[in-house]
Amino acid sequence: MTHAGTTALLVIDAQESFRQRTQEWAQTANPRVLENIARLVDRARVLGETVAWVTHSEPGSGGVFDPAQGFVRVVSDLDPLPTEMAVTKTSVNAFTSTDLEERLRDAGVTRVVICGIRTDQCCETTARVAADLGFDVVFVTDATTTSPIEADGGLAAVSGEDIMRRTEAILAARGFATISSTERLVES
């Protein structure tokens, strides 16, 4: 079942900033994330769905998310088209600090498919906010990734894989999103 015209693929923070954190990027829980995102982008384009590219920016921070450093751009493995939506956020979710909701509503979007970097952070938060805003949300876990959280203050470390499973379970169980795989969406 397709939802052309009413669906938008939100590609969250698939940006060079993360690859600049080389040790963290080497520990990514899902090394196939960019391949799966590319498959979802190809599918959305074929179906005539909206593709929205979201990047994260921390102006003045001096770090890899500071636009002055030159890394706040979509990873070179992916190829945004000039006609596709692009927003740069300064909040964790893709809506609060951008006009994304207005642009999606203007395009007639009622369903969002979420993929990108930091399963448990920007992707999950965007999914929750999108659900609160009334969008039907599909969360494609295998087209997201995160890295482990190190132990601090006597707490146990959490693997990236465990974080991804936890995010998927909570989004589904709490009614924020329908969980899908890249394969399931591409084949539908």
C-alpha positions as CSV (number, residue, x, y, z in Angstrom):
1,M,0.0,0.0,0.0
2,T,1.5,3.3,-1.0
3,H,0.6,6.8,0.3
4,A,2.1,8.9,-2.5
5,G,1.4,12.6,-2.0
6,T,0.4,12.2,1.6
7,T,3.7,10.8,2.8
8,A,7.0,12.5,3.6
9,L,10.3,10.7,4.3
10,L,12.1,12.7,7.0
11,V,15.9,12.1,6.8
12,I,17.1,13.2,10.3
13,D,20.7,14.4,10.8
14,A,22.4,12.1,8.2
15,Q,25.1,14.7,8.2
16,E,28.9,14.9,8.1
17,S,29.1,16.2,11.6
18,F,28.6,12.6,13.0
19,R,31.4,11.2,10.8
20,Q,33.8,13.8,12.2
21,R,33.4,12.0,15.6
22,T,35.5,9.2,14.2
23,Q,35.7,7.0,17.3
24,E,31.9,7.3,18.0
25,W,31.1,6.7,14.3
26,A,33.3,3.6,14.3
27,Q,31.1,2.2,17.1
28,T,27.8,2.9,15.3
29,A,25.2,0.2,16.1
30,N,24.1,0.0,12.5
31,P,26.9,0.2,9.8
32,R,24.2,-0.1,7.0
33,V,22.3,3.0,8.1
34,L,23.3,5.1,5.1
35,E,22.6,2.3,2.6
36,N,19.1,1.8,4.1
37,I,18.4,5.6,4.1
38,A,19.5,5.7,0.4
39,R,17.0,2.9,-0.4
40,L,14.2,4.7,1.4
41,V,15.1,7.9,-0.5
42,D,15.0,6.1,-3.8
43,R,11.6,4.5,-2.9
44,A,10.1,7.9,-1.9
45,R,11.3,9.5,-5.1
46,V,9.9,6.7,-7.3
47,L,6.5,7.0,-5.5
48,G,6.5,10.8,-5.8
49,E,6.6,11.2,-2.0
50,T,8.0,14.3,-0.3
51,V,11.6,13.9,0.9
52,A,12.7,16.3,3.7
53,W,16.4,16.6,4.7
54,V,16.9,17.7,8.3
55,T,20.3,18.8,9.6
56,H,21.2,19.8,13.1
57,S,23.2,23.0,13.8
58,E,24.7,24.5,16.9
59,P,25.9,28.0,15.8
60,G,28.8,29.4,17.8
61,S,29.6,26.1,19.5
62,G,32.9,25.6,17.8
63,G,32.2,21.9,17.5
64,V,31.3,19.6,14.6
65,F,27.7,20.9,14.6
66,D,28.8,24.6,14.3
67,P,28.0,25.6,10.7
68,A,31.3,27.5,10.6
69,Q,33.2,24.2,10.7
70,G,31.6,23.1,7.4
71,F,30.1,19.7,8.6
72,V,26.4,20.7,8.8
73,R,25.6,19.1,5.5
74,V,24.1,15.9,4.3
75,V,26.6,13.1,4.1
76,S,28.3,12.7,0.8
77,D,26.9,9.2,0.4
78,L,23.4,10.6,0.0
79,D,22.3,13.1,-2.7
80,P,19.6,15.5,-1.9
81,L,17.9,17.1,-4.9
82,P,17.6,20.9,-5.0
83,T,13.8,20.5,-5.3
84,E,13.5,18.6,-2.0
85,M,12.7,20.1,1.4
86,A,15.6,21.0,3.6
87,V,15.6,22.4,7.1
88,T,18.2,23.0,9.7
89,K,17.2,22.7,13.3
90,T,18.7,23.9,16.5
91,S,16.4,21.7,18.7
92,V,16.5,18.0,19.2
93,N,13.3,17.4,17.2
94,A,12.8,18.5,13.6
95,F,9.7,20.7,14.4
96,T,10.3,23.1,17.3
97,S,13.0,25.3,15.7
98,T,11.9,25.0,12.0
99,D,8.9,25.6,9.7
100,L,8.8,21.8,8.9
101,E,5.3,21.3,10.1
102,E,3.9,24.1,8.1
103,R,5.8,23.0,5.0
104,L,4.6,19.4,5.4
105,R,1.0,20.5,5.9
106,D,1.2,22.8,2.9
107,A,2.3,19.7,0.9
108,G,-0.7,17.7,2.1
109,V,1.4,15.4,4.2
110,T,-0.4,13.3,6.8
111,R,2.1,10.5,7.2
112,V,5.8,10.7,8.0
113,V,8.5,8.0,7.7
114,I,11.4,8.7,10.0
115,C,15.0,7.6,9.4
116,G,18.4,9.0,10.3
117,I,21.1,9.4,12.9
118,R,20.7,9.1,16.6
119,T,17.8,6.6,16.9
120,D,17.2,7.5,20.6
121,Q,17.7,11.2,20.3
122,C,16.7,13.3,17.3
123,C,14.9,10.5,15.5
124,E,12.8,9.3,18.5
125,T,12.0,12.8,19.6
126,T,10.9,13.8,16.1
127,A,8.7,10.7,16.0
128,R,7.1,11.6,19.3
129,V,6.5,15.3,18.4
130,A,5.1,14.2,14.9
131,A,2.7,11.9,16.6
132,D,1.6,14.7,19.0
133,L,1.1,17.0,16.0
134,G,-1.3,14.4,14.5
135,F,0.9,12.8,11.8
136,D,0.8,9.1,11.3
137,V,4.4,8.0,12.0
138,V,6.4,5.1,10.6
139,F,9.7,4.6,12.3
140,V,12.3,2.6,10.3
141,T,14.6,1.4,12.9
142,D,17.1,-0.3,10.6
143,A,17.5,3.0,8.8
144,T,18.6,4.7,12.0
145,T,21.7,4.3,14.1
146,T,23.1,5.4,17.4
147,S,26.2,4.7,19.4
148,P,26.7,3.2,22.9
149,I,26.2,5.3,26.0
150,E,29.2,4.9,28.3
151,A,28.8,4.2,32.0
152,D,28.9,7.2,34.3
153,G,28.5,7.5,38.0
154,G,28.2,3.8,38.6
155,L,25.6,3.3,35.9
156,A,25.9,0.4,33.4
157,A,26.9,1.2,29.9
158,V,24.2,0.6,27.2
159,S,25.0,-0.8,23.8
160,G,23.8,1.0,20.7
161,E,21.9,-2.2,19.7
162,D,20.1,-2.2,23.1
163,I,19.2,1.5,22.7
164,M,17.8,0.9,19.2
165,R,15.6,-2.0,20.5
166,R,14.4,0.1,23.5
167,T,13.5,3.0,21.2
168,E,11.6,0.7,18.8
169,A,9.7,-1.0,21.7
170,I,8.7,2.3,23.4
171,L,7.6,4.0,20.2
172,A,5.4,1.0,19.3
173,A,4.1,0.2,22.8
174,R,3.2,3.7,23.6
175,G,1.5,4.4,20.3
176,F,3.9,7.0,18.9
177,A,4.8,5.1,15.7
178,T,4.4,2.0,13.6
179,I,7.7,0.2,13.4
180,S,9.0,-0.9,10.0
181,S,12.1,-2.2,8.3
182,T,13.6,-0.8,5.2
183,E,12.9,-4.1,3.4
184,R,9.2,-4.0,4.4
185,L,8.7,-0.5,3.1
186,V,10.7,-1.0,-0.1
187,E,8.7,-4.1,-0.9
188,S,5.3,-2.6,-0.1
